[in-house]
Each structure stands twice: as C-alpha cells, then as structure tokens.
C-alpha cells in the first residue's frame, strides 16, 4: 500500500506546486512584461481616476451618451453571462420588442428603422463593450440634441464616431465596431472644448 500512496502524494504535491503556483506566476510575469496594459485589465483613467475598462461594457442611460448593448446581468462582471431565455421564449420576444420600440422612440427614428441586433439582444457575456458603427450612427442625432450641438458640432460628432470605428482583428476576425466607453469619453472631451 505504501508503494502506491506515497508516490501519489508526492505527485499531487509536485503537480500542485507546478500548476497551482509556478505556472500562474510565470504567466503573470510574462503578461506583465509583454502586455502590461492588457494584463492589468485595460483600465481607462480620466484625470487619474479609473472610469472603466476597454473590455467591459457599461450602462450609459443619459441621452448625452451613446448607449451600450443591453445586458442580461445589468453590466455586473461577477456573474457574467446571458439570460436563460430560449428562442421560443415569450419573455425574450417581449423584451426584444420593447427594446426595439424604445430604441426607435428615444432616438426619434422612423418606425420602420432597422435596429441593429446588438441594440435589442444582450450579448452572451452581458459585458460586450462594443456596438456596430450603424448602431452608433443611429444615436448621433439624440446625443447632439441632448448636448445642444449646432450643425457644425453635429458634423464633428459624426467625424468623431467615424474616427472611433475599429476594424476587424487582423483584417478578418470579427466585424467593424465602436467601443462605447472610449467614444463617450471622446464626446465628453469634445463638449469640454466648446467652453
């Protein structure tokens, strides 16, 4: 019995040390050296105060801001995930119809407007930080009006949205997208410069 138990105990201790301590420390060290911004959460700071992360969506409700994709978890990163509603769920259908109607109404769009899917469906993680360029463009008039922008400032807002469009990774992975947090911070900076 000693011939099987002792090697099993030694192997457990060695593997715990290797995979539970040494490997995580090595990977953390390499990440800090090679990708320090990403390893530390890609945090975004304004005037020395952290206001969010580039990779975690936030809830922007004010008309002065571009809105993020809906979240089934209310943008809480701890229980990251989607809702439990299936494609045949009446609750999901009602949620989607309400989100679409609200998006059209609050952005003062024609009733036949095709609302981008990400503005009516929550993402799988509930934390998607990006929206499509189309979704951002549909919100320009609402944001410009809420901030009291004139025609020239509205055009600057359009240019700002276009400058924040990110291409697919490596030119082929994913879709063009706009990071909502970074765009809203740029809009705030634009608003400050008007004074």
Secondary structure, 3 states (H helix, E strand, C coil): CHHHHHHHHHHHHHHHHHHHHHHHHHHHHHHHHHCHHHHCCCEEEECCEEEEECCCCCCCCCCCCCCCCCCCCCCCCCCCCCCCCCCCCHHHHHHHHHHHHHHHHHCCCCCCCCCCHHHCCCCCCCCCCEECHHHHHHHHHHHHHHCCCCHHHHHHHHHHHHHCEECCECCCECCCEEEHHHHHHHHHHHHHCCC
